[in-house]
Amino acid sequence: MAVSWGKLQRYKFASGGELKMSIAPPGPAVFAVTYKQNPTSKPKAHTVLYFGHAENLNQDLPGVSEQLHDLWTKHAGNREDLYVFFYPMPGSSPHDRRKVHDQLVSEYSPSGNY
């Protein structure tokens, strides 16, 4: 499964599955942590909780995962309800990833980024 985000420019993110079980690919990427706002009537619709970026997603995602799980469970969510999507950016600079990240945060205002 893949999903695209972005209004000014679209970015296609690949699904990493459930956040708690996800093994992120190595390398630089922008990522989205999502939840299903209405899993019964719209089982494929995901709402973004958080956009992040990393130099090495495989190393950085576990720490982010724990922080977001804590935030999510404080707001009555189940740990099993979080999903992750990746937008790999091989060869990108921190500035390149930050630019994509900032655009997406600005356009979607995910609660985990504030």
N, C-alpha and C positions, 0 to 999 in steps of 0.2 A: 504494500500500500504506500502511496505517496500522496503528499498534499502540497499545494502551493500557497505561499503567503506573500504579501506585498501588493501595494496599490500603485506606487510610482513605478516600481520594477518588481516583477514576479520572481520568486525563488522556489524551486522545487525541492522539497524536503523528503527524504526517505524515512520510512517508519523503522524505529528501533524497538517497537513493542512496549511492554510495560516497563516503566522506569526502574522498578525494583529488581527486574531480571535482565535488564538490557546490558549487553556488552558493546560498548561504543567502539567504533572503528578508530584506529590511531590516526593522528594527523590533525591539522587545523580545520576548524569547522565552526559554523553557527548552529545552535540547536534550539529547539522549542520543547518545553514541557507543557503538556496539555491534560485536560480532563474532559469527560463527556458530560455536558451540562444536562442533557436529557437522554440517557442511554436507552430508555424504553421506546420512545417515539422516534428518536433520531440516533440510532446506534453507531453511525459512521461519522457524525458531526463532532469535531473536537474544538474546544475553546482553549486558547493559549493562556496559561498561568504565568509563564516565564520564558523570555528569550535570553540566551547567553551565548558566549563565544569562548573558544579555547584554542590554545596553541597545539595541545595534544589532547583531544577529546577523551581518549581512552584513559588518560591519567586524571583529568580534571573532573569528569562527570560524576564519579562516586562521591566526592565532597559536596558538589552541588546537589546531588540526589538527596543526601542526608539533610541538608539545610531546607530544601523544598518539602521533604516529607514532614519535617517538624512544623513548618509554616502551614502546610495543608492540613495536618491532623489537628492543629489548633483551631482551624475553621471548620471542624466537623467532617472533614473528608477522610476516606479510607486510603491507606497507603497503596492499596491495589488499584486505585482509580486514576493513577497518574501514568502518563505515556510520554515517550520521547521520540522526537523526529530530528534528523540530522541534515544539514546542508554542508557537505564537504567542500572545503576551499583549499585544495592542495596548492602549494606555492604562494599562498596569500601572505600578506604582511598583517601585523596586528591592526594597522590603520584600515586595511581593506575589510577585515572582519568587523571592526568597530563600526564602520560606515554602514554595513548591512544590518548589523544589530541595532544601531541607533534608528535607522529608518523604520525597522519593524516595530520597535518599542514605541516610536512616535505615532505610527499608524494604528496600532492595536491597543496601546495602553494596558498591557497585562498587569494584573494586580501584584504579582510576585516581583516585578521590577520596581515597585515603589514602596 
